[in-house]
Structures are given as C-alpha cells and as structure tokens.
Amino acid sequence: MVSEGAHPDIVTYKILLDGKVNDAWDLLCSLPLRGVKPNVITHNIMIGGLCKKGSLSKADMLFRKMGEDGIAPDDCTYNILIRAHLRGGELTTSAELIEEMKSCGFSADASTVKMVMDMLSSRELDKSFLNMLS
C-alpha cells in the first residue's frame, strides 16, 4: 500500500485492527512510529477483539494503559469490558467497572442492560446487580 504511494490513515488502521486480532497488537503498537496516533475508537476495537478472543487480562491491561497514555475511555470502552467480564463470570470486576463508568458520567448501553436482564432471568445474577446500572 505504502509502496504504491497510498498512505493509510487512522480509518485504514481501524479496519485492519478489527479484522486481525492476532496481528493487531503489533500493529497498534506500531501506529505512533507510522505517525498515526491511536485514539479511543482504535483502542475500543482492540479491546473488543481481545475480549472476543478471551484475552480479558490483555484487554484490561490495554484499558489501563489508555489512561496512562492520556486516552480517556468512553462509554463504549466500559460496556465492552463489562459485558466481557459478565460473560466470563467475573462479577466483581464487572461491578467495579460499572462503578467506575458511572463515576465518569457514563451509563450502561442497551446491550449491557439486556445481558444483565438475561442473566437475572436465568438466575446467574442477583437482583442487587441491576441496581448498580441505574
């Protein structure tokens, strides 16, 4: 691509990150060297990919690194991680993320609320968990 004179921008890299999670970590780390500054959307794609792959510890690490790098997470970031930790049965981590999300002024999105409702109806969660979302 570059050899043919086309210089990828952040949108191009987002597409690549979304499609190739295994190679995406190296690509994400190389973006600054290519003159492209990763942003919250780039990180959300990477975090989502890591969560889908089951690499929650890496997703959590990237989430914390965002803050260190001055990239503020958004509501999407929190909801991706909350759903992943709920799916993984990590209720304490999910609850901590919900509290942190609320303290930042964000709220659960429809997918997260639906997941909590489904887990409540199947008795995987206690009703007190629902109160945290409001």
Buried (B, 14 or more C-beta within 10 A) or exposed (E): EEEEEEEBEEEEBBEBBBEEBEEBBEBBEEBEEEEBEBBBBBBBBBBBBBBEEEBBEBBBEBBEEBEEEEBEBBBBBBBBBBBBBBBEEBBEBBBEBBEBBBEEEBBBBEEBBEBBEEBBEEEBBEEEBBEBBE
